[in-house]
Amino acid sequence: MIDTPWTTQGTKELIEWIDAKGLTLKSTVVTHFHEDASGDLPLLNDLKIKTYATTLTNKLLWANQKEMSSDEISSDTFELVDGVVSVYYPGAGHTEDNIVVWLPKEKILFGGCFVKNLQTKHLGYTGDAVIGEWSTSIQNVINRYPDIKLVVPGHGKIGDVSLLTHTQKLALSSKVSSKRK
């Protein structure tokens, strides 16, 4: 699973749905420390489902008195399942710790809240954002994965690489706007 639902009820429903499909939830990766990505780490940790977060994400969770992941990603690139699921830290953006998850066989990128959907006209919550680095971090993802077929944002409709370029434009526009103030 990539990111947890915000509520324990939502997580339980998702686990039941996974079970009903005949699948087994073995691990979860959280893309950043905000509640909409890591909110139900306590339940998953209690169920002994491996949870993964970067060292920085765990530090931010701890600093905000939230439960940390059971397992830690200590490098900018990490193979969760060799050749199947990769994790990449492209640099700061939505948060200083945001990561993306790449499924190379399917060419699917899970961007979390780091990536905005095409209907979004602004960057959303930027209280923990590093707006000045966001567009460069997006470019790092585009450069690293030039053959992306699908992009899954943290909220909203799935799309293609245009979600990355859209987010990049929003970040550049916000960067310019903040300099004018």
C-alpha positions in Angstrom: 0.0 0.0 0.0 1.2 3.5 -0.7 0.1 6.0 2.0 -2.5 5.2 4.6 -6.0 6.5 4.8 -6.6 9.3 7.3 -8.7 7.2 9.6 -8.5 3.8 11.2 -12.0 3.0 9.8 -10.8 3.8 6.3 -7.7 1.7 6.8 -9.7 -1.2 8.1 -12.1 -1.0 5.1 -9.1 -0.9 2.7 -7.6 -4.0 4.4 -10.9 -5.8 4.1 -11.2 -4.9 0.4 -7.6 -6.2 -0.1 -8.4 -9.4 1.7 -11.7 -9.8 -0.3 -9.6 -9.6 -3.5 -7.5 -12.6 -2.3 -4.5 -10.4 -1.7 -2.3 -9.9 1.3 -1.1 -6.6 2.5 2.6 -7.0 3.4 3.9 -3.5 3.6 3.1 0.2 3.3 5.2 3.1 2.2 4.3 6.6 3.3 5.2 9.4 0.9 5.5 12.2 3.6 4.8 12.9 7.2 1.4 14.6 6.8 -1.7 12.9 8.2 -3.1 12.1 4.7 -0.1 9.9 4.0 0.9 8.5 7.4 -2.2 8.9 9.6 -2.8 5.3 10.3 0.7 4.0 10.8 -0.3 3.0 14.4 -2.9 0.4 13.2 -0.6 -1.0 10.6 2.3 -1.2 13.0 0.0 -2.9 15.6 -1.1 -5.4 12.9 2.7 -6.1 12.2 2.4 -5.0 8.6 5.8 -3.5 7.7 5.6 0.2 7.3 8.3 2.2 5.5 9.2 5.9 5.7 12.4 7.8 5.1 14.7 8.8 8.0 13.6 12.4 7.5 9.9 11.4 7.5 10.3 9.5 10.8 12.1 12.5 12.3 9.2 14.8 11.3 6.7 12.3 12.6 8.5 12.0 15.9 8.8 15.8 16.1 5.0 16.1 15.6 4.4 13.4 18.3 3.1 10.9 15.7 4.0 7.2 15.4 6.9 6.4 13.2 7.2 3.6 10.6 8.5 0.2 11.6 11.2 0.3 8.9 13.3 3.1 7.7 14.5 4.2 4.2 17.9 5.8 4.7 18.9 6.6 1.1 17.5 8.7 -1.7 16.7 5.6 -3.7 15.4 2.3 -2.3 14.2 -0.9 -3.9 11.3 -2.1 -1.8 10.7 -5.1 -4.1 13.6 -5.5 -6.5 12.5 -4.6 -10.0 8.9 -4.2 -8.9 8.6 -1.2 -6.4 11.2 1.6 -6.1 11.2 4.6 -3.9 12.9 7.9 -4.8 13.5 11.1 -3.0 13.6 13.8 -5.7 14.1 16.8 -3.4 11.8 19.0 -1.4 8.4 20.2 -2.6 5.1 19.7 -0.9 7.2 18.9 2.2 10.9 18.6 2.7 10.5 14.8 3.0 8.2 13.9 0.1 9.1 10.8 -2.0 7.6 9.1 -5.0 7.0 5.4 -5.6 7.8 3.9 -9.0 6.4 0.7 -10.4 8.8 0.1 -13.3 7.0 -2.8 -15.0 3.8 -0.9 -15.2 5.5 2.5 -15.6 3.3 4.0 -12.9 4.4 6.8 -10.6 2.7 7.4 -7.3 3.5 11.1 -6.5 1.5 11.6 -3.3 0.7 15.2 -2.4 4.0 16.2 -4.2 2.0 15.9 -7.5 -1.2 17.8 -8.1 -4.1 16.7 -10.4 -4.9 18.7 -13.5 -8.1 20.2 -12.0 -6.0 21.9 -9.2 -5.3 25.6 -9.8 -3.0 26.0 -6.8 -0.5 24.0 -4.7 -2.9 23.4 -1.9 -1.6 23.4 1.6 1.9 24.9 1.6 2.6 25.3 5.3 5.4 22.8 5.2 6.3 23.3 1.5 9.7 24.2 0.0 8.2 26.1 -2.9 11.6 27.3 -4.1 12.8 23.7 -4.7 9.5 22.1 -5.8 9.8 22.7 -9.6 13.4 21.4 -9.6 12.3 18.3 -7.6 9.6 17.7 -10.2 12.1 17.9 -13.0 14.3 15.4 -11.1 11.4 12.9 -11.3 10.8 13.7 -15.0 14.5 13.1 -15.8 14.7 9.9 -13.7 11.5 8.3 -15.2 11.3 9.5 -18.8 8.8 6.7 -19.8 6.0 7.3 -17.3 2.6 6.1 -18.5 0.5 6.9 -15.5 0.9 9.3 -12.6 -1.2 9.0 -9.4 -1.5 12.2 -7.5 -2.1 12.4 -3.7 -5.6 13.7 -4.4 -7.8 13.7 -7.5 -7.7 12.1 -10.9 -4.9 9.9 -12.2 -3.2 11.2 -15.4 0.0 11.0 -17.3 3.2 13.0 -17.2 1.2 16.2 -17.7 0.4 16.1 -14.0 4.1 16.6 -13.3 4.5 19.5 -15.7 1.2 21.0 -14.4 2.6 20.8 -10.8 5.9 22.2 -12.0 4.1 25.2 -13.5 2.1 25.8 -10.3 5.3 25.7 -8.3 7.0 28.1 -10.6 4.0 30.5 -10.5 3.9 30.3 -6.7 7.6 30.9 -6.5 7.3 34.1 -8.6 4.2 35.2 -6.7 6.0 34.8 -3.3 8.9 36.9 -4.6 6.6 39.8 -5.5 5.2 40.0 -2.0 
